[in-house]
Amino acid sequence: MSLLSITNLSVAIHWFNILQGVTLCVDAGEIVAVTGESGSGKSMTALAAMQLLPKGTQARGHIMLGDQDLLALPEAELCAIRGNDIGMVFQEPMTALNPVQTIGHQVAETIRIHDKTVSRHAAARQAAETLERVGLPNDRFPLSRYPHELSGGQRQRVVIAMAIALRPRLLIADEPTTALDVTTQAQILDLLKSLARDDGMGLLMITHDLAVVADMADRIIVMRKGEIVEQGHTQALLHTMRHPYTRMLFAASTHAVALPAAPPPQPLLKVENVSRDYALPRKTLFGKPGRFRAVDNVSFTLQRGERLGLVGESGCGKSTLTRALLGLEPVQSGNITLDGAAVYSGGKPDLAVRRKMQVVFQDPFGSFNPRHRVDRLITEPFHLLPDPPKGRARSDAI
């Protein structure tokens, strides 16, 4: 008997078909990767296995965890299974974590919810052991830290710790490495692989990148438009690739970029000896707070028409420097100019300069106001203009 067996699963939201006839299985100690482009139904399959589908969803078929049909269980029994028998690593750690609770409290909370007999002290000790297991030892990453004090890769490790705290039989990882640098990505993948092998848990890995799981998955399932188009053992599938969509996915994962010739030098953005410090908590009541230097004496020039990449491991200061470039944070030393005008001067950002810049943030979910429609979100920057377009001109701009 398979650990997880999904048979003829079809999911519709308000009569709009999302999944159609999905059939797959995951055995204990096996790593199964589900891959496909955005919107192919990968994450919806994972949410169906957790029974975390949105309102208005109708699901048909069978989702068996051992001998239990999850589609037939009431919510109370499902709550007992989630976290205890099935753990899930969500795609964006910052939205999966509570920003006002410490990492130790959040991992310990998972333990205490499922075992009421565990004391706070014992849960905290178990949380520290779990965090150390995922690469966050207590001497360097105390339980008292908050999510915003960690890098993206470190936050993802906290989410993994929450998911494996009770050693579940099945672990579902939904795009766990999408926003991570290649070094941290490799570390997270190695961690997930070792957890599956050491604990004998089944791992259902959701990813859009076929090349990411080529070296770790036992079997690969390829989805497109809510259906499984091809599946098989990893090496056999990668060697045959019968379906043209599978070949297209693999080609997209290994593509090389051909850049045009660089334009004539004409400075646009100049960064000169920029340093950014953060204050650390006081160690004693009247002690002087320490300082942590996140960006240290960075200088570079971006020419007009040029593309410049900031590359480095998670926590190296890329995002901190980006916020300083946008005038969202002050710097302790150095200068940042755009078209010869200072981005941050007189103790505050120059809004006229900042209007010439735009940013695509790492997490789209956190960038959008969930109460606003898409047209409102797209036209929101118009308020920065002295004479924003209205009526038909505003609609055409969308």
C-alpha positions as CSV (number, residue, x, y, z in Angstrom):
1,M,0.0,0.0,0.0
2,S,1.3,3.4,-1.0
3,L,1.8,6.1,1.7
4,L,-0.2,8.6,-0.5
5,S,-2.4,7.5,-3.3
6,I,-4.4,10.0,-5.4
7,T,-6.8,8.4,-7.9
8,N,-8.8,10.2,-10.6
9,L,-8.8,13.5,-8.7
10,S,-10.8,16.3,-10.3
11,V,-11.1,19.7,-8.7
12,A,-13.3,22.6,-9.8
13,I,-13.8,26.1,-8.3
14,H,-17.3,27.4,-9.0
15,W,-17.6,24.9,-11.9
16,F,-14.3,26.0,-13.5
17,N,-12.2,22.9,-13.9
18,I,-8.7,23.1,-12.2
19,L,-7.6,19.5,-12.1
20,Q,-8.8,16.6,-14.3
21,G,-8.2,12.9,-13.6
22,V,-5.0,13.3,-11.6
23,T,-3.6,10.0,-10.5
24,L,-0.3,9.6,-8.6
25,C,1.2,7.9,-5.6
26,V,4.1,8.4,-3.1
27,D,5.7,5.6,-1.2
28,A,7.5,5.8,2.2
29,G,11.0,7.1,1.7
30,E,10.3,8.0,-1.9
31,I,10.8,11.4,-3.5
32,V,8.3,12.3,-6.2
33,A,8.5,15.6,-8.1
34,V,5.5,17.2,-9.7
35,T,6.6,19.8,-12.3
36,G,5.0,22.0,-14.8
37,E,4.6,25.7,-15.7
38,S,2.8,28.2,-13.6
39,G,-0.9,27.4,-13.6
40,S,-0.5,23.8,-14.5
41,G,-2.2,22.6,-11.3
42,K,0.9,21.6,-9.2
43,S,0.1,23.6,-6.1
44,M,-3.6,22.8,-6.3
45,T,-2.7,19.1,-6.2
46,A,-0.6,19.7,-3.1
47,L,-3.4,21.8,-1.4
48,A,-5.9,19.0,-2.3
49,A,-3.6,16.5,-0.5
50,M,-3.6,18.7,2.5
51,Q,-7.4,19.5,2.1
52,L,-6.6,23.2,2.2
53,L,-8.7,24.0,-0.9
54,P,-10.3,27.4,-1.3
55,K,-14.0,28.1,-0.7
56,G,-16.3,27.1,-3.5
57,T,-14.2,24.0,-4.4
58,Q,-15.7,20.7,-5.5
59,A,-13.3,17.7,-5.4
60,R,-14.1,14.3,-6.8
61,G,-11.9,11.1,-6.7
62,H,-9.9,9.6,-3.8
63,I,-7.0,10.9,-1.8
64,M,-5.8,8.0,0.4
65,L,-3.2,8.5,3.2
66,G,-2.6,4.9,4.1
67,D,-6.1,3.6,4.5
68,Q,-7.8,6.9,5.2
69,D,-9.7,8.8,2.4
70,L,-8.9,12.5,3.1
71,L,-11.8,13.6,1.0
72,A,-14.2,11.8,3.3
73,L,-12.8,13.1,6.7
74,P,-14.4,15.9,8.7
75,E,-12.3,19.1,9.4
76,A,-11.6,18.1,13.0
77,E,-9.9,14.8,11.9
78,L,-8.0,16.7,9.1
79,C,-6.6,19.2,11.6
80,A,-5.2,16.3,13.6
81,I,-3.5,14.9,10.5
82,R,-2.0,18.2,9.2
83,G,1.3,18.7,10.9
84,N,1.2,15.3,12.6
85,D,1.0,12.9,9.6
86,I,1.4,15.4,6.7
87,G,3.8,18.4,6.8
88,M,3.9,21.1,4.2
89,V,6.6,23.6,3.3
90,F,4.9,26.5,1.6
91,Q,6.3,28.5,-1.3
92,E,6.9,31.9,0.4
93,P,8.3,31.6,4.0
94,M,7.6,35.2,5.0
95,T,3.8,34.7,4.4
96,A,3.9,31.3,6.0
97,L,5.5,32.7,9.2
98,N,3.9,34.9,11.8
99,P,5.9,38.2,11.8
100,V,5.0,39.0,15.5
101,Q,6.1,35.7,16.9
102,T,9.6,34.3,17.4
103,I,10.9,31.4,15.4
104,G,11.2,29.3,18.6
105,H,7.6,30.0,19.5
106,Q,6.3,29.0,16.0
107,V,8.1,25.7,15.9
108,A,7.2,24.9,19.5
109,E,3.5,25.8,18.8
110,T,3.3,23.1,16.1
111,I,4.5,20.5,18.7
112,R,2.1,21.6,21.5
113,I,-0.9,21.8,19.3
114,H,-0.7,18.1,18.5
115,D,0.6,17.0,21.9
116,K,-1.2,18.7,24.8
117,T,1.0,16.8,27.4
118,V,4.2,18.5,26.3
119,S,5.3,21.4,28.5
120,R,6.4,24.7,27.2
121,H,10.0,24.0,28.2
122,A,10.1,20.6,26.6
123,A,8.5,22.0,23.4
124,A,11.1,24.8,23.3
125,R,13.9,22.2,23.7
126,Q,12.5,20.1,20.9
127,A,12.1,23.2,18.7
128,A,15.8,24.0,19.3
129,E,16.8,20.5,18.3
130,T,14.6,20.6,15.2
131,L,16.0,24.0,14.1
132,E,19.5,22.8,14.6
133,R,18.7,19.8,12.5
134,V,17.8,22.1,9.6
135,G,20.9,24.1,9.9
136,L,19.9,26.8,12.5
137,P,21.9,26.0,15.7
138,N,20.7,27.8,18.8
139,D,24.1,29.5,19.5
140,R,23.9,31.4,16.2
141,F,20.2,31.6,15.7
142,P,18.5,31.8,19.1
143,L,14.8,30.9,19.5
144,S,14.1,34.6,20.3
145,R,14.7,35.8,16.8
146,Y,11.9,37.0,14.6
147,P,11.4,36.1,10.9
148,H,12.4,39.5,9.7
149,E,15.8,39.1,11.4
150,L,16.6,36.1,9.1
151,S,17.5,35.9,5.4
152,G,15.2,34.2,2.9
153,G,17.0,30.9,3.1
154,Q,17.0,30.9,6.9
155,R,13.3,31.6,7.0
156,Q,12.7,28.7,4.6
157,R,14.6,26.5,7.0
158,V,12.3,27.6,9.8
159,V,9.3,26.7,7.7
160,I,10.9,23.2,7.1
161,A,11.5,22.9,10.8
162,M,7.8,23.5,11.5
163,A,6.9,21.0,8.9
164,I,9.1,18.2,10.2
165,A,8.9,18.9,14.0
166,L,6.6,15.9,14.6
167,R,8.3,13.7,12.0
168,P,5.3,13.3,9.7
169,R,4.9,10.4,7.3
170,L,4.5,12.6,4.3
171,L,6.2,16.0,3.5
172,I,4.9,18.2,0.8
173,A,7.3,21.0,-0.4
174,D,5.6,23.6,-2.7
175,E,8.3,25.4,-4.7
176,P,10.6,25.6,-1.6
177,T,13.5,27.1,-3.5
178,T,11.9,29.5,-6.0
179,A,13.2,32.8,-4.4
180,L,16.6,31.5,-3.2
181,D,20.1,31.9,-4.6
182,V,21.7,28.8,-6.2
183,T,23.9,28.0,-3.2
184,T,21.0,28.1,-0.7
185,Q,18.8,26.3,-3.2
186,A,21.3,23.4,-3.3
187,Q,21.4,23.4,0.5
188,I,17.6,23.3,0.9
189,L,17.3,20.5,-1.7
190,D,20.0,18.4,0.0
191,L,18.3,19.0,3.4
192,L,14.9,17.8,2.0
193,K,16.5,14.8,0.4
194,S,18.3,13.8,3.6
195,L,15.2,14.2,5.7
196,A,13.2,11.9,3.3
197,R,16.0,9.3,3.4
198,D,16.8,9.4,7.1
199,D,13.3,9.5,8.4
200,G,11.7,7.3,5.7
201,M,9.1,9.9,5.0
202,G,7.5,10.3,1.6
203,L,8.4,13.6,-0.1
204,L,6.1,15.2,-2.7
205,M,8.1,18.0,-4.3
206,I,6.3,20.7,-6.3
207,T,8.5,22.7,-8.7
208,H,8.4,24.4,-12.1
209,D,12.0,23.7,-12.8
210,L,12.6,20.2,-14.2
211,A,16.4,20.5,-13.8
212,V,16.1,21.3,-10.1
213,V,14.9,17.8,-9.2
214,A,16.6,15.8,-11.9
215,D,19.3,14.7,-9.4
216,M,17.1,14.1,-6.3
217,A,13.7,12.7,-7.4
218,D,12.9,9.0,-7.7
219,R,10.0,9.7,-10.0
220,I,8.9,12.8,-12.0
221,I,5.3,13.8,-12.8
222,V,4.7,16.4,-15.5
223,M,1.5,18.4,-15.4
224,R,-0.1,20.8,-17.9
225,K,-3.4,22.5,-17.7
226,G,-4.6,20.5,-14.7
227,E,-3.7,17.1,-16.2
228,I,-0.7,14.7,-16.0
229,V,0.9,14.5,-19.4
230,E,3.8,12.2,-18.5
231,Q,5.3,10.4,-15.5
232,G,7.9,7.8,-14.8
233,H,11.2,7.1,-13.1
234,T,13.5,10.0,-13.3
235,Q,16.3,8.7,-15.5
236,A,13.9,6.9,-17.8
237,L,11.8,10.0,-18.2
238,L,14.7,12.3,-18.8
239,H,16.1,10.0,-21.4
240,T,12.9,9.4,-23.4
241,M,10.7,12.5,-22.8
242,R,7.9,11.2,-25.0
243,H,5.7,14.2,-24.6
244,P,6.7,17.5,-26.4
245,Y,5.7,19.5,-23.4
246,T,8.2,17.6,-21.2
247,R,11.0,18.3,-23.8
248,M,10.0,22.0,-23.8
249,L,10.2,22.2,-20.0
250,F,13.6,20.6,-19.9
251,A,14.9,22.9,-22.7
252,A,13.6,25.9,-20.8
253,S,15.5,24.8,-17.6
254,T,18.8,24.7,-19.4
255,H,18.6,27.7,-21.7
256,A,21.5,30.1,-22.1
257,V,21.0,33.9,-22.4
258,A,22.6,35.7,-25.4
259,L,23.2,39.3,-24.3
260,P,23.6,42.1,-26.9
261,A,26.7,44.3,-27.0
262,A,27.1,46.9,-24.3
263,P,26.0,50.4,-25.1
264,P,28.4,53.4,-25.0
265,P,29.3,54.4,-21.4
266,Q,26.9,56.9,-20.0
267,P,26.5,56.8,-16.2
268,L,22.9,56.5,-14.8
269,L,23.2,55.1,-11.3
270,K,26.3,55.7,-9.2
271,V,27.0,54.0,-5.9
272,E,30.0,55.3,-4.0
273,N,31.4,53.7,-0.8
274,V,27.9,52.8,0.5
275,S,27.7,51.2,4.0
276,R,24.5,50.3,5.8
277,D,24.4,49.4,9.5
278,Y,21.6,48.0,11.7
279,A,21.4,48.4,15.5
280,L,21.5,45.2,17.6
281,P,19.6,44.7,20.8
282,R,21.2,45.8,24.0
283,K,22.9,42.9,25.9
284,T,22.5,44.7,29.3
285,L,20.0,47.3,30.5
286,F,22.3,50.3,30.3
287,G,24.7,48.8,27.7
288,K,25.4,50.4,24.4
289,P,23.6,48.7,21.5
290,G,25.8,47.0,19.0
291,R,25.9,47.5,15.3
292,F,25.7,45.0,12.4
293,R,27.1,46.0,9.1
294,A,24.9,44.5,6.3
295,V,26.5,46.4,3.4
296,D,30.2,47.4,3.7
297,N,31.8,50.0,1.4
298,V,30.1,49.0,-1.9
299,S,30.7,51.0,-5.1
300,F,29.6,50.4,-8.7
301,T,28.2,52.4,-11.7
302,L,25.2,51.4,-13.8
303,Q,25.4,52.8,-17.4
304,R,22.3,53.7,-19.4
305,G,20.9,50.7,-21.3
306,E,23.1,48.4,-19.3
307,R,21.9,45.4,-17.3
308,L,23.8,44.8,-14.0
309,G,23.4,41.7,-11.8
310,L,23.9,41.7,-8.0
311,V,24.8,38.1,-7.2
312,G,25.5,36.6,-3.8
313,E,24.3,34.1,-1.2
314,S,21.2,34.6,0.9
315,G,22.0,37.2,3.6
316,C,24.9,38.8,1.8
317,G,23.2,42.2,1.6
318,K,21.7,42.3,-1.9
319,S,18.1,43.2,-0.7
320,T,19.5,45.7,1.8
321,L,21.5,47.5,-0.8
322,T,18.4,47.5,-3.1
323,R,16.3,49.2,-0.5
324,A,19.0,51.8,-0.1
325,L,19.1,52.4,-3.9
326,L,15.4,53.0,-3.8
327,G,15.7,55.5,-1.0
328,L,13.7,53.2,1.3
329,E,16.5,53.1,3.9
330,P,19.2,55.6,4.9
331,V,22.9,54.7,4.6
332,Q,25.5,55.4,7.2
333,S,28.2,56.4,4.7
334,G,28.6,56.9,1.0
335,N,26.5,58.4,-1.8
336,I,23.8,57.1,-4.2
337,T,22.9,59.3,-7.2
338,L,20.6,58.8,-10.1
339,D,21.2,61.1,-13.1
340,G,23.5,63.1,-10.9
341,A,20.8,63.7,-8.2
342,A,21.1,62.2,-4.7
343,V,18.5,59.5,-3.9
344,Y,18.7,60.2,-0.2
345,S,19.6,63.7,1.0
346,G,18.8,65.9,4.0
347,G,17.8,63.0,6.1
348,K,14.9,61.9,3.8
349,P,14.5,60.5,0.3
350,D,14.1,62.8,-2.7
351,L,10.7,61.8,-4.1
352,A,11.4,63.5,-7.5
353,V,14.4,61.1,-7.9
354,R,12.5,58.1,-6.6
355,R,9.8,58.6,-9.1
356,K,12.4,57.7,-11.8
357,M,12.9,54.2,-10.3
358,Q,10.7,51.2,-10.0
359,V,11.1,47.8,-8.3
360,V,9.8,44.3,-8.7
361,F,9.8,42.9,-5.2
362,Q,10.7,39.3,-4.4
363,D,7.3,38.2,-3.1
364,P,4.3,39.2,-5.3
365,F,1.8,38.0,-2.7
366,G,3.2,40.5,-0.2
367,S,3.4,43.2,-2.8
368,F,-0.4,43.2,-3.5
369,N,-3.2,44.6,-1.4
370,P,-5.6,41.6,-1.4
371,R,-8.6,43.9,-1.0
372,H,-8.0,45.7,-4.3
373,R,-8.7,44.5,-7.9
374,V,-5.9,44.2,-10.5
375,D,-6.8,47.5,-12.3
376,R,-6.6,49.4,-9.0
377,L,-3.2,47.9,-8.2
378,I,-1.8,48.7,-11.6
379,T,-2.9,52.3,-11.6
380,E,-1.9,53.0,-8.0
381,P,1.5,54.5,-9.0
382,F,-0.3,57.2,-10.8
383,H,-0.8,59.1,-7.6
384,L,2.9,60.1,-7.8
385,L,2.2,62.1,-11.0
386,P,1.4,65.8,-10.7
387,D,-1.5,65.3,-13.2
388,P,-2.5,61.6,-13.1
389,P,-4.6,60.3,-16.1
390,K,-8.4,59.9,-15.5
391,G,-11.3,58.3,-17.2
392,R,-10.6,56.7,-20.6
393,A,-6.9,57.7,-20.4
394,R,-6.5,55.9,-17.1
395,S,-8.2,52.7,-18.5
396,D,-6.1,52.8,-21.7
397,A,-3.0,53.0,-19.5
398,I,-3.8,49.6,-18.0
